[in-house]
Amino acid sequence: MINNLLFSIIEISDKLVGTLSNSLGIWYTIILNAFGVIAILLKVSEFQLKSRKLIFLFASLSALCWVMYFLVQGDFVSMFINLICMINIIIFLQRDKYKWASSKWLLCLFVALQLTLGILSFKVWHDVFAIVGGVLTTLSYFVLSKKTYRFINVFNMSSWVANSISKMYVIALINDSFALISVIVSIFRFYVFKRDDGSEEESKTN
């Protein structure tokens, strides 16, 4: 039943992509890539921010852009994973306020959803990069430590770089590469050169 539903969604999406591409022409490509460009700006800025709320806001908006981008590309593994990532980012932002948002069972649920949808919509072997990236994304936004969040994202963004290279997504590759560079820069900025990342201030207000 689930497989039939996914196949129906893919069929509908293919028809929609064909219709939009034929009706909009070059504007279809421009609109598609616009989602990627906006996502790049949001993602690169995310790792340089100090406020946890702003980090999560930029991350969720970036994920939304990629949901739209991958939807019209027909890459349902990446789309579903980014959709789940967007939802769990919003929920994990509430960890400081609500106990249920800190539940490890909730973390397991999101990871299980990503693995399930990823496997069900699996097309080619390199879809595994998106699945791994989705799991690491979930883990990075679940942790409270900004240092752990940034170190996890080194491996996370590396997975997405591999996903973009294997599928030849130019815009996504630019995003993932710049994001990987940005997170590495943030690690040197905050933990090697000892610039304050705002963790101490936030811990006093939580």
N, C-alpha and C positions, 0 to 999 in steps of 0.2 A: 504493500500500500504506500509506504513512504517512498519507495523507489519510483512508483508510478507518479506520485506527486512531484518528485524532483524532475523526472523526465518531462512532465507536463510544463513545469516552470521553465525548463531549458528551451522547450519548443516555443512557448509563448515569447520568451526573451529573444530567441533567434528571429522570430517574425517581427518583433518590435524593433530590434536593431536594424533589420533590413528596411523596414518602413521608414524609420528615422533617417537612416543613411541615404536612402533614395530621395526623400522629401527635402532634407536640409542640405545635402551635398557637402561642401567643404565646411559649412557651419557645424555639422555633426562632429567632425574631427576637432574643431576649435572648442566646442562646448565640452567634449569628452576630455580633452587635454587641460581645459581650464580647471576641472576638478582636481587633476593631478598637480597643477601648478599651485593652487591654493593649499592643497595638502602638504606640498613641499615646504611652503613658507611656515605653516603651522607646526609641522613636525620638527623642522630644524630649530625653530624658536623654543619649542617645548623643553629641550634638554638644558637650555641656558637660563630658564626661569627659576626663581627661588620659592615662590608661593606654591604650595601643594595644590591649592584650588585652581590656580591658573594653569599649572602643569596638566591637571586632569581636564580642564576646559579645552585647552589646545589639543590634547590627545583625542578627546571625544569628537571634536569637530573635524580633525584630520581623518579619523576612522570613518566618519560619515561620508567625507569626500571620496574615500577609497571604496566604500560600499557602492556608491554611484558609478565610480570609474570601472570597477570590476564587473558590475552588473551588466553594463552595456558592452563589455568585452566578452561576456559569456563565460567568464572564469568564476564558476560558482563556489569552488573550494575557497578561493581568496575572498569572495564576496561574503559568504556565510561566516567565515572566521572573523573578518573585520566587523561584521554586524554584531556578533557575539562579544567581540572585544569592546565595541562602543558601549554596549549595554553593561558589561561588567565594570568598565571604567566609571560609569555614572553611579553604579551601585557601590563600588569600593570607595568612592569619595565620601560615602556616608559612614565609613568605618569608625570615625571618631565620635559619631553621634549615636549610632544604633548598634547594639550588640549583634543583632542578626546579620548585619553587613560584614562582621568580622568572622563569621562562622567558616571554619575550614571545610565544612560540608558544602557550603555555597561555592567555595573555590573548586572543590572536586566536581560539583555539578557543571560549572562552566567549562572545565577542562574536558569532562565527559561529553558535553554537547559539541565542543569543537572537534573532538576525535570522531564522534559518531557522524556528524554532518560531513566532516572532511573525508571519511572513509566512504560514505554513501555517495558522495559526489566526486569521488576520485576518478580522474581520467588518465593521467600519465604519471610515470614514476616520480617526476620532480614536483608533483603536487605535495609531496612529503615536506618540502621546505616551508610551504605555507602553513601546514599543520603544526610543525615544530615552532614556527614563528608565532602562531596563534597561542600556543600553550605558554611560551615564554612571555608573551605580551600580558597574558592573564596573571602570571606569577609576578611580573614586574610592578603591576598596579595594585596587587594585593598587599605587598609588603609596605610597611610604614617608613622604613629607613630609605632616605633618598640615595644614600650611597649604594645600598643593595639594588635599588631600582635602576640606577645608572649602570652598574656592572652587569646586571641581567640583560639590559638593553644592548650591550655590546654584542652578545651572542644572538639576541633577538633580531637586531637589525642586520647582522651577518646572514641570518637565515632568509630574511626578506630580500637581501641583495642576491643571494643564490637563486631565490624564486624568480626574481625579475630577469636575471641573466638567462636562466634556463628557458624562460617563456618569451624573452626578447621584448619586454615591456620597457620602452625607452624612458618614458616619464616616470614610471614606478622605480626604475633603476636609478635615475637621477635623485629621486626622493630618498630612497633607501641608502644610497651612497653618501649623500650629504648628511642624512640623519646619523649614520654610523660615524662619520667624521665629527659631527656635532656632539655626540655623546662621549666620544673619546676626548674631545677638547674640554668638555664639562668636567670629566674626571681629573684631568690635569689642572684645570682651573680651580676646582673646589677642594681637591684632596692631595694634589702634588704641590701646587703653589699656595695651598691653604687659604683660599678665598672663602669667606663665609657663604654657605648655601642656604642660610635661613632656617636650618633645622632647630637650632637652639631656641630662636624666637617663637617658632610654631609650637614647640613642646611646652612652652610656658603658657600658651593660650589654650591648649587642648585640655 
